[in-house]
Amino acid sequence: MRDALFNFIGLKPQNVIEPLYWLLAVGWVIFVFTTIQSILSRRMGALWKAFWILMVAAVPGAGLFAYLVFCLFTADYSFLERFGLSLSRPKR
């Protein structure tokens, strides 16, 4: 037990690589489930929800990136007006 503890605490590369992979894998799973929860909570049709969930599940990297771009283009930026940062040009 003592040796295992010293190996874990020691900053040798062979001791850090495996926990780092686990950390990245758990983070990725959390990211995917959070994205699916976001898809389910959005106001859109059932077919669109099914499409996005299928996209994220079938091709996780590209699906997450595509959903991110979709969210950025469909976001409501009206809160920026409170700070004087309007995205639309003033009408003359």
Secondary structure, 3 states (H helix, E strand, C coil): CHHHHHHHHCCCHHHHHHHHHHHHHHHHHHHHHHHHHHHHHCCCCHHHHHHHHHHHHHCHHHHHHHHHHHHHHHCCCHHHHHHCCCCCCCCC
